[in-house]
């Protein structure tokens, strides 16, 4: 049974930092691409950052230079380091595992709230 568990969310002041974790189990983590998404209230879910199975990364323009995605294949974990947080970063953050051959898996999400 595949399970993704996000953690590390919380309440932080504007300008602060958080590190989110996504721990995967029941899956060969290293062959999957990992995406971090977020969904603010009333908005569609959007891609924040992505790291491929080969280690290539890409970011939404809104977070470039502030967020860093990484992965630890041995630990089946992906991280999203978020610095210089802004109130507009407030959202539920989700991780997703995917690959070209199909099979997408989502975590349950973790709330990030940035106060001004």
C-alpha positions as CSV (number, residue, x, y, z in Angstrom):
1,X,0.0,0.0,0.0
2,X,1.5,3.3,-1.1
3,X,1.4,6.1,1.5
4,X,2.8,9.6,1.3
5,X,2.9,11.6,4.5
6,X,3.6,15.3,4.5
7,X,4.8,17.1,7.6
8,X,6.5,20.4,8.7
9,X,3.7,22.8,8.1
10,X,2.6,25.4,10.6
11,X,2.1,29.0,11.4
12,X,5.0,31.3,10.6
13,X,5.5,35.1,10.4
14,X,6.2,36.8,7.1
15,X,9.9,36.5,6.2
16,X,10.2,33.2,8.1
17,X,11.1,29.7,7.0
18,X,9.6,26.2,7.1
19,X,10.8,22.9,5.8
20,X,8.2,20.5,4.5
21,X,8.9,16.8,4.3
22,X,7.2,14.1,2.3
23,X,7.9,10.5,3.4
24,X,6.9,7.8,1.0
25,X,6.3,4.1,1.8
26,X,5.2,1.1,-0.2
27,X,6.8,2.4,-3.3
28,X,10.2,2.5,-5.1
29,X,10.7,6.2,-4.4
30,X,13.7,6.7,-6.6
31,X,12.0,6.0,-9.9
32,X,9.3,8.7,-9.4
33,X,9.2,12.4,-10.1
34,X,8.2,14.4,-7.0
35,X,6.1,17.5,-7.2
36,X,5.1,19.9,-4.4
37,X,1.7,21.6,-5.0
38,X,-0.3,24.0,-3.0
39,X,-3.9,25.0,-2.9
40,X,-5.1,28.2,-1.3
41,X,-8.7,28.6,-0.2
42,X,-10.8,29.3,-3.3
43,X,-8.0,28.6,-5.7
44,X,-7.0,25.8,-7.9
45,X,-4.1,23.5,-6.9
46,X,-0.9,24.7,-8.5
47,X,2.6,23.3,-8.9
48,X,5.2,24.9,-6.7
49,X,8.3,22.8,-7.4
50,X,9.3,19.6,-9.0
51,X,12.3,17.3,-8.9
52,X,12.6,14.5,-11.4
53,X,13.9,11.0,-10.7
54,X,17.1,12.2,-12.3
55,X,17.4,15.2,-10.0
56,X,16.4,18.0,-12.3
57,X,14.4,20.7,-10.7
58,X,12.0,23.4,-11.7
59,X,10.0,26.0,-9.8
60,X,7.0,28.2,-10.2
61,X,8.0,31.8,-10.9
62,X,6.4,32.9,-7.6
63,X,8.8,30.9,-5.5
64,X,12.0,31.0,-7.5
65,X,14.9,32.0,-5.3
66,X,12.9,31.4,-2.1
67,X,12.0,27.7,-2.2
68,X,14.3,24.7,-2.7
69,X,13.1,21.2,-3.5
70,X,15.3,18.2,-2.8
71,X,15.0,14.4,-2.5
72,X,16.7,11.7,-0.5
73,X,16.1,8.5,-2.3
74,X,17.7,6.3,0.4
75,X,15.2,7.8,2.9
76,X,12.3,7.9,0.5
77,X,11.8,11.5,1.4
78,X,11.4,14.8,-0.5
79,X,11.9,18.2,1.1
80,X,10.7,21.6,0.3
81,X,12.7,24.3,2.0
82,X,10.7,27.5,2.1
83,X,12.5,30.8,3.0
84,X,11.3,34.4,2.9
85,X,7.7,33.3,3.3
86,X,5.0,35.7,2.3
87,X,1.3,35.7,3.3
88,X,0.4,34.7,-0.3
89,X,2.3,31.4,0.3
90,X,-0.5,30.4,2.7
91,X,-2.0,27.2,1.5
92,X,-2.3,23.5,2.0
93,X,0.8,21.9,0.5
94,X,0.7,18.5,-1.1
95,X,3.4,16.2,-2.5
96,X,2.8,14.0,-5.5
97,X,4.7,11.1,-6.9
98,X,4.4,10.5,-10.6
99,X,6.1,8.9,-13.6
100,X,5.6,8.8,-17.3
101,X,4.4,5.1,-17.2
102,X,1.5,6.2,-15.0
103,X,0.6,5.9,-11.4
104,X,0.2,9.2,-9.5
105,X,0.1,9.3,-5.7
106,X,-0.8,12.2,-3.5
107,X,-0.2,12.9,0.2
108,X,-2.9,14.2,2.5
109,X,-1.4,17.7,2.6
110,X,0.0,20.0,5.3
111,X,-1.2,23.5,6.1
112,X,1.2,26.4,5.9
113,X,0.0,29.7,7.2
114,X,2.1,32.9,6.9
115,X,1.0,35.8,9.0
116,X,1.7,39.4,8.0
